[in-house]
Structures are given as C-alpha cells and as structure tokens.
C-alpha cells in the first residue's frame, strides 16, 4: 500500500504541485487534506511543516474538518461513497493530530478512544495518536486502560493497539520507552487470547533484550497454550504456539520482567534508568526467533488497507487533475 503513497508523492513533487501550497490559507489546506494529502501525511511521505503550515494552523484546520465530518454523520447513508469519504476524513484527522506538536488535542483523542458508541477502528486510531502524543505516565494509563482493565477492547482492537504502541515506542524518549515496554509486559501477562501472544512476542522480542531472554516469556506462552480457547483464531494458533514453546525450551532464558500491575502503576518513569532498565530498552541484536512470529494482517488491518487503497486511487486522480490545471495555467497544454 505504501507504494501508492510513494508514487503519489513522486508525482506531486516532480510536477511541482505541492511546493506551490507554501503559505496557503486555511481553506486551501482543507481542500488539499480532503483531496488526498491525508494519505501522504499518514504514510510519512510528506512533511506538512515543509509547506509553511504551523502547528497551530494545522490543528485549527484539522478541528474544523473533524467538526464538519461529525456533523455530517446523521445525513449520510452507511457504506456509500460519501459515508466512506467522511470516514476517511475522520480517520485522517485523528491520525494527523500528533503532527500538531504541543497543539495535539489529547483530550479529544482520549474522548474518542473511550467512546463505546464509536466504531472500534476509529477508537484504535485515536488510541494510537494519543500514545504518540502522550508522556510516559499518560502512555501507561492508556495501555493499562484499553489492554488490561475495565475499558479493555476486543482482541482484534488490542492487536491494533499493540502495533500503535510499537510506533509510539520508536518515536519515544527513554522514560516513555520504559513505560510502553513495561505496560506491554503486564498486559501480556494478563492476556487470555492465545493468538495475540504471537503479536506481543513479535513486537517485544524485537524491542527488548530483557523480554527476549526472560523466563516470563516462556511461562506466559505455556500458560496460554493450556488455557481455554477464546475464539477460532486461538485454535488455529495452537500449532505455532507449541512450536514456539519447543524452541524456547531449548533456549537459556536468564532475565526477568515485571508482570505485576500494582508495581507498574507505582513506577516513576522520570527517574534515571537502572542497569536492568537500560537493558530492557536495548533493541536485541540477535533476538531469539521462536518461530511463527511473522506479521499477520487482521481483518481490521485489511479494512484499513482497502480504505487507503481507495483513497490513494482518488488522490492520484486528483493529482493528475491538479497537474493538468497547473500546466494549463502556465500555458503548456
């Protein structure tokens, strides 16, 4: 899917369409976003700051688009083109809010994340953006709330949250890295869905040497293997999990991780790192591969890709029209 966004970026940049937006007003920025700039921004193929847009202006325009889209919902028929376009605008706004720097509205993001009346996919996007904008304490709060405690989302949504946490981790400072890792340790220890172990393990074993070599990694896997299946996906995951356990049984696991929720809630992630904590956030140079950890698209992931594909196609058409108009104004056609 990124190929489409990259191709579009090349079209716009090579034909000098995007540079002419420098210093644009709010109305023009809104039109660009609704016509496809969201896709470029979300795929990180274009930096909005390069067009002269300030954090304050970007936030202001995003909020205007969000209010307009929210007002439109009652007038739209589900699964129509207009309904899908409105959904893409809302997803774009929520996904782009972290790009507004200090203007990012974490209150709005948390309100959307906690709103059980909203589409769960939108809620996970809001959670992802909240995690990217949050400090260490806020990141811990969100992960505990939506992965462990009474606000926990369903297993498909939890899978998406894990991927968002991975993204937030990559952008975070050391304290926030520790908060995300330790929250995921505790969340995994409280997980009851077998198939989700593979998602946790793929992410954590790449991010943390301490997790990759921990005794808890094997213990949690063994517990889940013997637990009652929660869905068909758990039954399908069993062969892979059993293979993983056989590999881990051959591995010398010599570290420990905290899996206690009370201890996690008491942690002050602003304190200097201890030696164990420094090891915890070291990316393993050769993390043990227990097998069966390849990324697998969930139905929600595929839905998002489908929407993005439709959006990219529309954007390419829009870019072509803009390019023709641009050339026409210069008398070249």
VENVEN-V838378 format. One line per field, one symbol per residue. ss: DSSP state (@ for helix, = for strand, . for the rest). A space follows every 10 residues. Layout:
ss->???
//
This chain:
ss->.@@@@@@@@@ @@@@...@@@ @....@@@@@ @@@@@@@@@@ @@.....@@@ @...@@@@@@ @@@@@@@@@@ @@@@@..... @@@@@@@@@@ @@@@@@@@@@ @@@..@@@@@ @@@@.....@ @@@@@@@@@@ @@@..@@@@@ @@@@@@@... ....@@@@@@ @@@@@@@@@@ @..@@@@@@@ @@@@@@@@@. ...@@@@@@@ @@@@@@@.@@ @@.=@@@@@@ @@@@@@.... .@@@@@@@@@ @@@@@@@@@. ....=..... @@@@@@.... ....@@@@@@ .......... ........@@ @@@@@@@@@@ @@@@@@@@@@ @@@@@@@@@. ...
//
